[in-house]
Amino acid sequence: MKNAILNETYELLREMEVVKNESEFSKEWLGKSDSYIRMLRFKNIEASTGCVAVCGIKLAHYGKRMMESDSYKGIGKRFLELSEQCNNLIKERAEHEWLQAA
């Protein structure tokens, strides 16, 4: 499923009421325009590696902070897992591009 990691992250943040909608998620968590997620869905394309990286970095940052609090350790762990999934996707894309170029 295209953009599964971003979709999962969006749903988690929406459930937590960190973001209100896809527009806010696109701007605040992906560093893109407010219509970015809708455009991906409409064109049925994958998100850019850059926005996956931005999202992964933010997830790691907040995940680490949450792990410092007993109240938020569970959600902090989930943020770190999603961050790792973002990193893995970036690595897979880089390896794929490198193999194609070789």
N, C-alpha and C positions, 0 to 999 in steps of 0.2 A: 504494500500500500504506500503510495507516494506521500511523503511528508508525515509519516506516522509519528515520528518523534516530536515534531512541532505540534501536530494535532493533539497528541497526548499531553504535552506541556501546556498548551492553551487550555485544554479541558481542566487540568489540575488547577491552574491559576484562576480560571473562571469560577470553579467550585469554591476556591479559597477566597474569592472576591478581591483578588489582587488586580485583576483586569476586569473591565465591564463587558468588553466585546472584542471581536477580531481586529477592529481598527486600532484599538488601544494596544493590543498584543503586538500587532505589526510594527507600530511606532516604538513602543517602549521596550519590547523584548527582542525584536529582530533588527531594529535600526533601519526600518524601511518605511515606505509610505503607508498611509492608513488603509489603502486598498490592496496591499501586497498579498495577503492570504487569499482574498477573493479572486485576485488575478491568477494565482497559482491554480486554484480550483477550476476556474473557468477555462484556462488553457491546458489543464491537466499536465502540468510540468512540476519538476522538483524545485525546491527552494535552493537559492544560491548557497554555495559553501560558506561564503562570508556571513550570511545571516544565521546559518547553523552555528558558526563559530561564536558570533555575538551572543546568541541564546545560550550556548554551552558555558560561556564565560560567566554570564549573569547567574545561571543556575548554580555554578560552582561557588561563586562569591556568596550568594545568599545561603546556599546549602551549608557552607563552612560556618557561617555566622549562626545559623540555627542549631548546628551541632553543639554549640557552646552552651545552649540552654536545654535543661531537662524537658521543658514543656514542648520544645519544637524539634527534638532529636529525630523523631519518626519522619516528619516531613522534610527535615534537613537531609536525612539519608535518601529520601526519594528524589530530592533535587540533585543530589550528587550522582545518583544512578542515571538520571536523565542527562546530566552533563556528560557523563561517561559515554552514554549512547551517542550523543552529539559528536564527541571526539572520535568514537569508532567510525561513525559515518564519514567524517572528514578523512580519516586514514584510509578507509576503503576507496573513497573517490580518488585520493591521491595515488594509491597503488594502481588503480584501474587506469588512470591517465598515464602513469609511468609505463605500465605494461603495453599500452597502446602505442606509445611513442617509441618503444624499444624495437 
